[in-house]
Protein backbone atom coordinates (compact mmCIF):
# COMPACT_ATOMS: atom_id res chain seq x y z
CA UNK A 1 0.00 0.00 0.00
CA UNK A 2 1.25 3.49 -0.77
CA UNK A 3 2.42 5.79 2.00
CA UNK A 4 -0.41 7.38 3.99
CA UNK A 5 -0.12 10.77 5.64
CA UNK A 6 -2.33 10.82 8.75
CA UNK A 7 -3.67 13.91 10.49
CA UNK A 8 -3.87 14.18 14.26
CA UNK A 9 -6.63 12.01 15.75
CA UNK A 10 -10.11 13.54 16.02
CA UNK A 11 -11.15 12.79 19.59
CA UNK A 12 -13.76 15.50 20.01
CA UNK A 13 -12.18 16.70 23.23
CA UNK A 14 -13.60 13.73 25.13
CA UNK A 15 -10.18 12.66 26.36
CA UNK A 16 -10.92 9.07 25.37
CA UNK A 17 -8.65 6.75 23.50
CA UNK A 18 -11.13 5.88 20.74
CA UNK A 19 -10.46 8.47 18.06
CA UNK A 20 -10.87 8.72 14.30
CA UNK A 21 -7.95 9.59 12.04
CA UNK A 22 -8.27 10.75 8.48
CA UNK A 23 -5.41 10.34 6.10
CA UNK A 24 -4.61 10.67 2.46
CA UNK A 25 -2.83 8.18 0.27
CA UNK A 26 -0.15 9.40 -2.13
CA UNK A 27 -2.72 9.63 -4.95
CA UNK A 28 -5.04 11.80 -2.80
CA UNK A 29 -7.51 9.05 -1.89
CA UNK A 30 -9.06 9.70 1.56
CA UNK A 31 -8.72 6.94 4.15
CA UNK A 32 -10.02 6.61 7.72
CA UNK A 33 -9.13 4.49 10.73
CA UNK A 34 -9.96 4.10 14.40
CA UNK A 35 -6.92 4.69 16.62
CA UNK A 36 -7.74 1.59 18.68
CA UNK A 37 -7.81 -0.55 15.49
CA UNK A 38 -5.24 1.08 13.17
CA UNK A 39 -4.92 -1.99 10.95
CA UNK A 40 -8.58 -1.69 9.81
CA UNK A 41 -8.84 0.96 7.12
CA UNK A 42 -11.81 2.50 5.34
CA UNK A 43 -10.98 3.78 1.87
CA UNK A 44 -13.43 6.22 0.32
CA UNK A 45 -13.59 8.92 -2.33
CA UNK A 46 -13.33 12.66 -1.84
CA UNK A 47 -17.02 12.93 -2.69
CA UNK A 48 -17.91 10.17 -0.23
CA UNK A 49 -15.96 11.85 2.58
CA UNK A 50 -17.50 15.22 1.71
CA UNK A 51 -20.99 13.70 1.81
CA UNK A 52 -20.27 12.11 5.21
CA UNK A 53 -19.02 15.39 6.69
CA UNK A 54 -21.96 17.36 5.29
CA UNK A 55 -24.47 14.79 6.59
CA UNK A 56 -22.87 15.04 10.04
CA UNK A 57 -23.08 18.83 9.93
CA UNK A 58 -26.79 18.62 9.12
CA UNK A 59 -27.36 16.28 12.08
CA UNK A 60 -28.36 13.35 9.90
CA UNK A 61 -26.08 10.99 11.84
CA UNK A 62 -27.09 12.07 15.35
CA UNK A 63 -29.32 8.99 15.78
CA UNK A 64 -26.17 6.84 15.59
CA UNK A 65 -24.64 8.42 18.70
MARDO-36701 format. One record per residue (C-alpha): residue in three letters; x negated, z, y. Coordinates in nm, 3 decimals, padded with zeros to 5 digits. Each point is the difference from the previous one (the first is absolute). Example, Ala and Ser with C-alpha at 12.3 -4.5 7.8 and 13.67 -1.06 7.14 Angstrom:
residues 2
<marti><residuo>ALA</residuo><px>-01.230</px><pz>00.780</pz><py>-00.450</py></marti>
<marti><residuo>SER</residuo><px>-00.137</px><pz>-00.066</pz><py>00.344</py></marti>
//
This chain:
residues 65
<marti><residuo>UNK</residuo><px>00.000</px><pz>00.000</pz><py>00.000</py></marti>
<marti><residuo>UNK</residuo><px>-00.125</px><pz>-00.077</pz><py>00.349</py></marti>
<marti><residuo>UNK</residuo><px>-00.117</px><pz>00.277</pz><py>00.230</py></marti>
<marti><residuo>UNK</residuo><px>00.283</px><pz>00.199</pz><py>00.159</py></marti>
<marti><residuo>UNK</residuo><px>-00.029</px><pz>00.165</pz><py>00.339</py></marti>
<marti><residuo>UNK</residuo><px>00.221</px><pz>00.311</pz><py>00.005</py></marti>
<marti><residuo>UNK</residuo><px>00.134</px><pz>00.174</pz><py>00.309</py></marti>
<marti><residuo>UNK</residuo><px>00.020</px><pz>00.377</pz><py>00.027</py></marti>
<marti><residuo>UNK</residuo><px>00.276</px><pz>00.149</pz><py>-00.217</py></marti>
<marti><residuo>UNK</residuo><px>00.348</px><pz>00.027</pz><py>00.153</py></marti>
<marti><residuo>UNK</residuo><px>00.104</px><pz>00.357</pz><py>-00.075</py></marti>
<marti><residuo>UNK</residuo><px>00.261</px><pz>00.042</pz><py>00.271</py></marti>
<marti><residuo>UNK</residuo><px>-00.158</px><pz>00.322</pz><py>00.120</py></marti>
<marti><residuo>UNK</residuo><px>00.142</px><pz>00.190</pz><py>-00.297</py></marti>
<marti><residuo>UNK</residuo><px>-00.342</px><pz>00.123</pz><py>-00.107</py></marti>
<marti><residuo>UNK</residuo><px>00.074</px><pz>-00.099</pz><py>-00.359</py></marti>
<marti><residuo>UNK</residuo><px>-00.227</px><pz>-00.187</pz><py>-00.232</py></marti>
<marti><residuo>UNK</residuo><px>00.248</px><pz>-00.276</pz><py>-00.087</py></marti>
<marti><residuo>UNK</residuo><px>-00.067</px><pz>-00.268</pz><py>00.259</py></marti>
<marti><residuo>UNK</residuo><px>00.041</px><pz>-00.376</pz><py>00.025</py></marti>
<marti><residuo>UNK</residuo><px>-00.292</px><pz>-00.226</pz><py>00.087</py></marti>
<marti><residuo>UNK</residuo><px>00.032</px><pz>-00.356</pz><py>00.116</py></marti>
<marti><residuo>UNK</residuo><px>-00.286</px><pz>-00.238</pz><py>-00.041</py></marti>
<marti><residuo>UNK</residuo><px>-00.080</px><pz>-00.364</pz><py>00.033</py></marti>
<marti><residuo>UNK</residuo><px>-00.178</px><pz>-00.219</pz><py>-00.249</py></marti>
<marti><residuo>UNK</residuo><px>-00.268</px><pz>-00.240</pz><py>00.122</py></marti>
<marti><residuo>UNK</residuo><px>00.257</px><pz>-00.282</pz><py>00.023</py></marti>
<marti><residuo>UNK</residuo><px>00.232</px><pz>00.215</pz><py>00.217</py></marti>
<marti><residuo>UNK</residuo><px>00.247</px><pz>00.091</pz><py>-00.275</py></marti>
<marti><residuo>UNK</residuo><px>00.155</px><pz>00.345</pz><py>00.065</py></marti>
<marti><residuo>UNK</residuo><px>-00.034</px><pz>00.259</pz><py>-00.276</py></marti>
<marti><residuo>UNK</residuo><px>00.130</px><pz>00.357</pz><py>-00.033</py></marti>
<marti><residuo>UNK</residuo><px>-00.089</px><pz>00.301</pz><py>-00.212</py></marti>
<marti><residuo>UNK</residuo><px>00.083</px><pz>00.367</pz><py>-00.039</py></marti>
<marti><residuo>UNK</residuo><px>-00.304</px><pz>00.222</pz><py>00.059</py></marti>
<marti><residuo>UNK</residuo><px>00.082</px><pz>00.206</pz><py>-00.310</py></marti>
<marti><residuo>UNK</residuo><px>00.007</px><pz>-00.319</pz><py>-00.214</py></marti>
<marti><residuo>UNK</residuo><px>-00.257</px><pz>-00.232</pz><py>00.163</py></marti>
<marti><residuo>UNK</residuo><px>-00.032</px><pz>-00.222</pz><py>-00.307</py></marti>
<marti><residuo>UNK</residuo><px>00.366</px><pz>-00.114</pz><py>00.030</py></marti>
<marti><residuo>UNK</residuo><px>00.026</px><pz>-00.269</pz><py>00.265</py></marti>
<marti><residuo>UNK</residuo><px>00.297</px><pz>-00.178</pz><py>00.154</py></marti>
<marti><residuo>UNK</residuo><px>-00.083</px><pz>-00.347</pz><py>00.128</py></marti>
<marti><residuo>UNK</residuo><px>00.245</px><pz>-00.155</pz><py>00.244</py></marti>
<marti><residuo>UNK</residuo><px>00.016</px><pz>-00.265</pz><py>00.270</py></marti>
<marti><residuo>UNK</residuo><px>-00.026</px><pz>00.049</pz><py>00.374</py></marti>
<marti><residuo>UNK</residuo><px>00.369</px><pz>-00.085</pz><py>00.027</py></marti>
<marti><residuo>UNK</residuo><px>00.089</px><pz>00.246</pz><py>-00.276</py></marti>
<marti><residuo>UNK</residuo><px>-00.195</px><pz>00.281</pz><py>00.168</py></marti>
<marti><residuo>UNK</residuo><px>00.154</px><pz>-00.087</pz><py>00.337</py></marti>
<marti><residuo>UNK</residuo><px>00.349</px><pz>00.010</pz><py>-00.152</py></marti>
<marti><residuo>UNK</residuo><px>-00.072</px><pz>00.340</pz><py>-00.159</py></marti>
<marti><residuo>UNK</residuo><px>-00.125</px><pz>00.148</pz><py>00.328</py></marti>
<marti><residuo>UNK</residuo><px>00.294</px><pz>-00.140</pz><py>00.197</py></marti>
<marti><residuo>UNK</residuo><px>00.251</px><pz>00.130</pz><py>-00.257</py></marti>
<marti><residuo>UNK</residuo><px>-00.160</px><pz>00.345</pz><py>00.025</py></marti>
<marti><residuo>UNK</residuo><px>00.021</px><pz>-00.011</pz><py>00.379</py></marti>
<marti><residuo>UNK</residuo><px>00.371</px><pz>-00.081</pz><py>-00.021</py></marti>
<marti><residuo>UNK</residuo><px>00.057</px><pz>00.296</pz><py>-00.234</py></marti>
<marti><residuo>UNK</residuo><px>00.100</px><pz>-00.218</pz><py>-00.293</py></marti>
<marti><residuo>UNK</residuo><px>-00.228</px><pz>00.194</pz><py>-00.236</py></marti>
<marti><residuo>UNK</residuo><px>00.101</px><pz>00.351</pz><py>00.108</py></marti>
<marti><residuo>UNK</residuo><px>00.223</px><pz>00.043</pz><py>-00.308</py></marti>
<marti><residuo>UNK</residuo><px>-00.315</px><pz>-00.019</pz><py>-00.215</py></marti>
<marti><residuo>UNK</residuo><px>-00.153</px><pz>00.311</pz><py>00.158</py></marti>
//
